[in-house]
Amino acid sequence: MGDKHIVVREITLPPGQSTGWHYHDGNLFGYVKQGTLSHFDSSCKPDGVYRTGSTIVEPAGSNHVHIGRNLGTVPVVLDVLYILPVGSPLSEDAPNPGCDFQ
C-alpha cells in the first residue's frame, strides 16, 4: 500500500526461547494466541508481560530495541501484523545491550 509493506504472520516461540534482540523499521501489532510473552527493553527491565488474549504494540525505530522471551512451559503463539516501509526486513538484529540473558 503506497510506501508501506503490510505483512501478517504467525510466530511460535517454544518454551525457554527468545526472539533475540531486535527492532523494527515500522510498527508491529501482535495478539497473543497462546502462552505468555515476557517483553524486555534495552534497559534490561521488563516492559510488559502479555498473556493469552493480550495485544502488544511495538513502535518503530532503533531506539526501541527489545526482546521477547518465553519463560513459560507452553509455546507462545503470536499473530503479528507488520506495517513497514517498502523494502524493510521484518526486524533488524541488534546486539545485546548488556543484559545477562538472551
MDAnalysis code that builds the backbone (N, CA, C; Angstrom):
import MDAnalysis as mda
import numpy as np

u = mda.Universe.empty(306, n_residues=102, atom_resindex=np.repeat(np.arange(102), 3), trajectory=True)
u.add_TopologyAttr("name", ["N", "CA", "C"] * 102)
u.add_TopologyAttr("resid", np.arange(1, 103))
u.add_TopologyAttr("resname", ["MET", "GLY", "ASP", "LYS", "HIS", "ILE", "VAL", "VAL", "ARG", "GLU", "ILE", "THR", "LEU", "PRO", "PRO", "GLY", "GLN", "SER", "THR", "GLY", "TRP", "HIS", "TYR", "HIS", "ASP", "GLY", "ASN", "LEU", "PHE", "GLY", "TYR", "VAL", "LYS", "GLN", "GLY", "THR", "LEU", "SER", "HIS", "PHE", "ASP", "SER", "SER", "CYS", "LYS", "PRO", "ASP", "GLY", "VAL", "TYR", "ARG", "THR", "GLY", "SER", "THR", "ILE", "VAL", "GLU", "PRO", "ALA", "GLY", "SER", "ASN", "HIS", "VAL", "HIS", "ILE", "GLY", "ARG", "ASN", "LEU", "GLY", "THR", "VAL", "PRO", "VAL", "VAL", "LEU", "ASP", "VAL", "LEU", "TYR", "ILE", "LEU", "PRO", "VAL", "GLY", "SER", "PRO", "LEU", "SER", "GLU", "ASP", "ALA", "PRO", "ASN", "PRO", "GLY", "CYS", "ASP", "PHE", "GLN"])
u.atoms.positions = np.array([
    [0.849, -1.174, 0.000],
    [0.000, 0.000, 0.000],
    [0.890, 1.232, 0.000],
    [0.974, 1.876, -1.123],
    [1.807, 3.080, -1.203],
    [3.240, 2.785, -0.847],
    [3.750, 3.486, 0.155],
    [5.138, 3.274, 0.572],
    [5.253, 2.344, 1.775],
    [4.154, 1.625, 2.090],
    [4.145, 0.689, 3.213],
    [3.979, -0.745, 2.728],
    [4.627, -1.640, 3.412],
    [4.531, -3.075, 3.153],
    [3.822, -3.675, 4.365],
    [2.725, -4.366, 4.145],
    [1.955, -4.952, 5.238],
    [2.116, -6.469, 5.196],
    [2.517, -7.036, 6.321],
    [2.752, -8.475, 6.424],
    [2.024, -8.991, 7.659],
    [1.357, -10.135, 7.503],
    [0.732, -10.815, 8.633],
    [1.368, -12.195, 8.733],
    [1.743, -12.587, 9.938],
    [2.301, -13.936, 10.108],
    [2.082, -14.427, 11.524],
    [2.201, -15.736, 11.669],
    [2.093, -16.365, 12.979],
    [3.490, -16.777, 13.405],
    [3.828, -16.469, 14.645],
    [5.143, -16.788, 15.205],
    [4.935, -17.706, 16.399],
    [5.713, -18.800, 16.451],
    [5.672, -19.701, 17.599],
    [7.032, -19.663, 18.275],
    [7.021, -19.405, 19.564],
    [8.225, -19.312, 20.365],
    [8.185, -20.423, 21.410],
    [9.005, -21.477, 21.246],
    [8.989, -22.598, 22.191],
    [9.400, -22.163, 23.602],
    [9.028, -22.952, 24.617],
    [9.442, -22.654, 25.989],
    [10.960, -22.490, 26.085],
    [11.376, -21.485, 26.817],
    [12.802, -21.244, 27.014],
    [13.483, -20.489, 25.892],
    [12.791, -20.151, 24.839],
    [13.391, -19.475, 23.689],
    [13.065, -17.987, 23.705],
    [13.763, -17.239, 22.842],
    [13.526, -15.796, 22.730],
    [13.524, -15.384, 21.266],
    [13.109, -14.154, 21.037],
    [13.126, -13.592, 19.681],
    [14.512, -13.099, 19.313],
    [15.390, -12.967, 20.287],
    [16.667, -12.300, 20.076],
    [16.457, -10.791, 20.140],
    [17.523, -10.065, 20.412],
    [17.438, -8.602, 20.475],
    [17.239, -8.050, 19.078],
    [16.281, -7.155, 18.937],
    [15.962, -6.612, 17.614],
    [15.122, -5.343, 17.739],
    [14.874, -4.729, 16.593],
    [13.932, -3.612, 16.497],
    [13.268, -3.699, 15.126],
    [12.284, -2.857, 14.902],
    [11.539, -2.863, 13.639],
    [11.610, -1.477, 13.001],
    [11.669, -1.448, 11.672],
    [11.681, -0.188, 10.931],
    [10.285, 0.413, 10.801],
    [9.281, -0.358, 11.161],
    [7.889, 0.102, 11.147],
    [7.199, -0.409, 12.396],
    [5.929, -0.119, 12.514],
    [5.175, -0.544, 13.691],
    [4.742, -2.006, 13.591],
    [4.667, -2.647, 14.739],
    [4.233, -4.034, 14.838],
    [3.060, -4.092, 15.815],
    [2.051, -4.868, 15.444],
    [0.884, -5.084, 16.294],
    [0.705, -6.587, 16.440],
    [0.601, -7.070, 17.666],
    [0.509, -8.510, 17.886],
    [-0.640, -8.884, 18.793],
    [-1.031, -10.136, 18.667],
    [-2.064, -10.738, 19.504],
    [-1.506, -12.052, 20.035],
    [-1.553, -12.250, 21.348],
    [-1.052, -13.479, 21.949],
    [-2.168, -14.518, 21.881],
    [-1.969, -15.481, 21.013],
    [-2.949, -16.542, 20.790],
    [-2.835, -17.637, 21.845],
    [-1.594, -17.830, 22.353],
    [-1.339, -18.880, 23.351],
    [-0.091, -18.528, 24.134],
    [-0.084, -18.867, 25.416],
    [1.113, -18.706, 26.237],
    [1.250, -17.319, 26.829],
    [2.453, -17.056, 27.343],
    [2.774, -15.763, 27.957],
    [4.106, -15.279, 27.419],
    [4.108, -14.083, 26.841],
    [5.319, -13.463, 26.312],
    [5.826, -12.444, 27.315],
    [7.080, -12.599, 27.735],
    [7.734, -11.610, 28.599],
    [8.574, -10.718, 27.695],
    [8.373, -9.415, 27.795],
    [8.967, -8.442, 26.884],
    [9.919, -7.547, 27.674],
    [11.131, -7.331, 27.157],
    [12.146, -6.545, 27.837],
    [12.681, -5.479, 26.895],
    [12.961, -4.285, 27.449],
    [13.539, -3.219, 26.642],
    [15.055, -3.196, 26.816],
    [15.713, -2.242, 26.184],
    [17.172, -2.215, 26.185],
    [17.781, -1.831, 27.535],
    [16.950, -1.479, 28.520],
    [17.475, -1.231, 29.867],
    [17.531, -2.538, 30.669],
    [17.153, -3.653, 30.019],
    [17.133, -4.990, 30.617],
    [15.969, -5.177, 31.584],
    [15.082, -4.236, 31.619],
    [13.925, -4.313, 32.517],
    [12.696, -4.778, 31.736],
    [11.816, -5.537, 32.392],
    [10.582, -5.947, 31.704],
    [9.719, -4.728, 31.415],
    [9.187, -4.651, 30.208],
    [8.277, -3.560, 29.872],
    [6.891, -4.094, 29.509],
    [6.663, -5.375, 29.810],
    [5.346, -5.945, 29.606],
    [5.351, -7.448, 29.728],
    [4.257, -7.982, 30.243],
    [4.011, -9.424, 30.269],
    [2.664, -9.606, 29.589],
    [2.667, -10.334, 28.487],
    [1.487, -10.461, 27.625],
    [0.996, -11.900, 27.649],
    [-0.179, -12.089, 28.227],
    [-0.766, -13.425, 28.354],
    [-1.751, -13.677, 27.219],
    [-2.198, -14.917, 27.093],
    [-3.179, -15.292, 26.081],
    [-4.315, -14.275, 26.063],
    [-4.633, -13.791, 24.864],
    [-5.699, -12.811, 24.693],
    [-5.233, -11.371, 24.734],
    [-3.971, -11.145, 25.085],
    [-3.427, -9.784, 25.155],
    [-2.993, -9.294, 23.781],
    [-2.931, -7.980, 23.655],
    [-2.356, -7.374, 22.454],
    [-1.064, -6.670, 22.834],
    [-0.198, -6.510, 21.839],
    [1.089, -5.855, 22.048],
    [1.345, -4.931, 20.866],
    [1.929, -3.776, 21.148],
    [2.327, -2.831, 20.116],
    [3.805, -2.548, 20.310],
    [4.577, -2.679, 19.230],
    [5.994, -2.347, 19.275],
    [6.230, -1.192, 18.315],
    [6.705, -0.050, 18.829],
    [6.948, 1.101, 17.966],
    [8.186, 0.909, 17.104],
    [8.245, 1.691, 16.053],
    [9.348, 1.626, 15.098],
    [10.587, 2.338, 15.618],
    [11.737, 1.878, 15.132],
    [12.967, 2.608, 15.339],
    [14.029, 1.892, 16.139],
    [15.275, 2.237, 15.828],
    [16.418, 1.618, 16.504],
    [16.529, 2.059, 17.959],
    [15.756, 3.045, 18.358],
    [15.724, 3.452, 19.752],
    [14.710, 2.630, 20.554],
    [14.129, 1.609, 19.915],
    [13.175, 0.714, 20.579],
    [13.647, -0.740, 20.505],
    [14.912, -0.969, 20.835],
    [15.468, -2.327, 20.858],
    [14.785, -3.103, 21.982],
    [14.443, -4.360, 21.690],
    [13.714, -5.175, 22.667],
    [13.929, -6.656, 22.377],
    [13.446, -7.474, 23.314],
    [13.486, -8.925, 23.172],
    [12.199, -9.487, 23.776],
    [11.662, -10.502, 23.139],
    [10.527, -11.239, 23.683],
    [11.026, -12.596, 24.138],
    [10.620, -13.012, 25.336],
    [11.092, -14.289, 25.874],
    [9.910, -15.136, 26.320],
    [10.028, -16.429, 26.088],
    [9.035, -17.373, 26.592],
    [9.625, -18.016, 27.839],
    [9.210, -17.527, 28.984],
    [9.694, -18.054, 30.268],
    [8.762, -19.125, 30.815],
    [7.717, -19.457, 30.049],
    [6.721, -20.429, 30.486],
    [7.029, -21.846, 30.041],
    [6.021, -22.715, 30.171],
    [6.182, -24.138, 29.865],
    [5.423, -24.570, 28.615],
    [4.689, -23.644, 27.989],
    [3.981, -23.946, 26.741],
    [4.461, -22.978, 25.672],
    [4.356, -23.359, 24.395],
    [4.759, -22.438, 23.338],
    [3.943, -21.143, 23.374],
    [4.605, -20.041, 23.061],
    [3.915, -18.770, 22.842],
    [3.590, -18.711, 21.355],
    [2.334, -18.451, 21.038],
    [1.907, -18.304, 19.644],
    [1.380, -16.886, 19.486],
    [1.977, -16.155, 18.551],
    [1.618, -14.761, 18.295],
    [1.099, -14.611, 16.871],
    [0.022, -13.875, 16.698],
    [-0.406, -13.415, 15.381],
    [0.067, -11.974, 15.283],
    [0.863, -11.675, 14.249],
    [1.546, -10.387, 14.174],
    [1.248, -9.686, 12.852],
    [1.006, -8.381, 12.939],
    [0.819, -7.509, 11.786],
    [1.974, -6.518, 11.773],
    [2.728, -6.497, 10.678],
    [3.828, -5.563, 10.496],
    [3.386, -4.502, 9.489],
    [3.676, -3.238, 9.793],
    [3.473, -2.156, 8.831],
    [4.834, -1.492, 8.681],
    [5.488, -1.801, 7.564],
    [6.887, -1.450, 7.368],
    [7.081, -0.600, 6.127],
    [8.143, 0.200, 6.089],
    [8.494, 0.854, 4.835],
    [8.814, -0.219, 3.784],
    [8.421, 0.013, 2.546],
    [8.691, -0.941, 1.471],
    [10.187, -1.249, 1.436],
    [10.511, -2.535, 1.350],
    [11.898, -2.976, 1.270],
    [12.555, -3.252, 2.610],
    [11.870, -2.945, 3.705],
    [12.446, -3.190, 5.031],
    [12.282, -4.651, 5.425],
    [13.240, -5.192, 6.184],
    [13.067, -6.541, 6.722],
    [12.018, -6.527, 7.834],
    [11.533, -7.696, 8.212],
    [10.554, -7.782, 9.299],
    [11.141, -7.271, 10.614],
    [12.432, -7.511, 10.814],
    [13.110, -6.991, 12.004],
    [14.580, -6.790, 11.672],
    [15.216, -5.975, 12.491],
    [16.656, -5.706, 12.374],
    [17.312, -6.250, 13.632],
    [18.327, -7.120, 13.472],
    [19.049, -7.640, 14.629],
    [19.748, -6.503, 15.355],
    [19.842, -6.642, 16.668],
    [20.540, -5.663, 17.499],
    [21.395, -6.424, 18.503],
    [22.539, -5.844, 18.887],
    [23.356, -6.526, 19.887],
    [22.682, -6.500, 21.251],
    [23.021, -7.483, 22.068],
    [22.555, -7.498, 23.455],
    [23.068, -6.201, 24.097],
    [22.175, -5.413, 24.686],
    [22.594, -4.141, 25.268],
    [23.331, -4.267, 26.606],
    [23.679, -5.487, 26.999],
    [24.407, -5.694, 28.242],
    [23.618, -6.451, 29.287],
    [22.502, -7.040, 28.872],
    [21.678, -7.818, 29.797],
    [22.312, -9.192, 30.028],
    [22.007, -9.824, 31.149],
    [22.599, -11.119, 31.442],
    [21.741, -12.264, 30.923],
    [20.934, -12.004, 29.905],
    [20.108, -13.033, 29.268],
    [20.016, -12.751, 27.787],
    [19.592, -13.772, 27.044],
    [19.381, -13.658, 25.593],
    [17.946, -13.957, 25.280],
])
